[in-house]
């Protein structure tokens, strides 16, 4: 049906010749040019988050063009545009966050804006709060009053559902219906069961909710349903994370009186199941990913009246989308086949309600994300934007999957990126954050920047990484600084045995948990690496647990980290500064809401007091991910210079 597509390719910058020398750092250290692109329901307009120099904008344009019109512009490091969504064909919803400090705890407040397409009527949608409270409570109420988008009602173009905490409901999240044209709030559902997760059904009705316990340090979850919006809530299920099989409801299906949910029930990997409410049992395996892989998400299909689940995603080395909707399956498969001829992995990213106009994302290991526009009626596919246009047409390094056995025999996975034209390159071991996350084979600007400078980059999906089933992930529980660390060392030994890299020149660098792992290597294997880079890394695990407790992550601490370990200081780099022998670079943002900047600040003080070679860069408005132009540019510059000093 779509075999005679007309291919039109246009780039934002001229394609340069394949390079023989390293590319300028500024090709890699910019923020992606376009993020979060969305298509209007009628397919006439496109919108996205557009990054240029140090400015971030929400832009809109007619379909098929790059005629950008800015609706909102933010500058500097303080504010961040988190996401955008179409409320209807004439208005966009813009979610902005900013740093917020409450009694030493770093938080972010969210601000939801409604904007017309001419930027003439842009306003914040925020509920008025009774000011007759104490100053302390007012400050906390301001954070609690951060609205979060719950549902763009499929059959009501003028309203959306949001959640925001209400002091009248014990500061639990209540649901409000908001008019996107004037910002008026109307209470839709009061929170009477300590609900922290409201879930809409395919029609936008809230018939399913998940609440918490009224006891401190108890993270038991309570699942409630109701037959209709006038009925009382009924408790149907309780479960406790980490202590039972996973139970993550997606949708309540009134027709079958069932829950559609993701669970590791029976299969020891996450799959899509149907749960019979009356019988209180799993009734049907709806879908599972091939082999050992977990289902990572479900795919929703919107219409003018409802939202249905039409497939799921999983990850082998790339994200795979599996459809049981024939139209999406046919289009997705044909476009994927077409773009694969250019070495690209592609997926349907967004589409109009009539399913005639599409945004297609495409990427490879050595080519950045590109967005294509597909017009089904015209049978045309055109390149719209590249996230890193300066890298288009450049010869970047290939990322190759690897498999190796850890010292205890466990089979592990990862990736090696070898620089072009360099024999026996130095190595940078680059562990991922999380730790319950994973690396992919995709293009990564940090990996490609390091390869561009002439280094081999080794990424390891150590035990504890996600996507490979329960056993793979849970084998990382309680293994901070232990087998998760030796997995990294085993991967490095495996790489040395290949004789593809320099056997005596290597650094270890990482962010978040990866930064922690780099610091652990600094004292556990002080002679092995020539330098250590920790970005937003944990140094004192006991102190980090204090922060997690303030955020309520008790089950995570008890089960995944285990604060009862008698050797918690033994796996905290802060207490072993005297054992470091190689130079250390610490980088951290002061507005980090996941790992306090004090983790790096105190580590710097310890290393400095011990007479060690250490540098520290602190960004005033830096986040955990350094996800603004100013901080990312400076962070990569510091990394480049540090590696050059110690590996060349």
Buried (B, 14 or more C-beta within 10 A) or exposed (E): EBEEBEEEEEEBEEEEEEBEEBBEBEBBBBBBBBBBBBBBBBBBBBBBBBBBEBEBBBBBBEBBEEEBBEBBBBBEBEBBBBBBBBBBBBBBBBBBBBBBEBEEEBBBBBBBBBBBBEBEEBEEBBBEBEEEEEEEEEBBBBBBBBBEBBBBBBEBBBBBBBBBBBBEBEBBBBBBBBBBBEBEBEEBBEBBBBBBBBBBBBBBBBBBBBBBBEEEEEBBBBBBBBEEEEEEBEEBBEBBBEEEEBBBBBBBBBEBBBBBBBBBBEBBBBBBBBBBBEEEEBBEBBBBBEEBBBBBBBBEBBBEEEBEBBBBBBBBBBBBBBBEBEEBBEBBEBBBEBBEEEEBBBBBBBBBBEBBBBBBBBBBBBBBBBBBBBBBEBEBBBBBBBBBBBBBBBBBBBBEBBEBEBEEEBEBBBBBBBBBEBEEBBBBBBBBBBBBBBBBBBBBBBBBBBBBBBBBBBBBBBBBBBBBBBEBBBBBBBBBBBBBBBBBBBBBEBBBEEEBBBEEBBBBBBBBBBBBBBBBBBBBBBEBBBBBBBBBBBBBBBBBBEBBBEEEBBBBBBBBBBBEBEEBEEBBBBBBBEBBEBBBBBBBBBBBBBBBBBBBBBBBBBBEEEEBBBBBBBBEBBBBBBBBBBBBBBBBBBBBEBBEEBBE
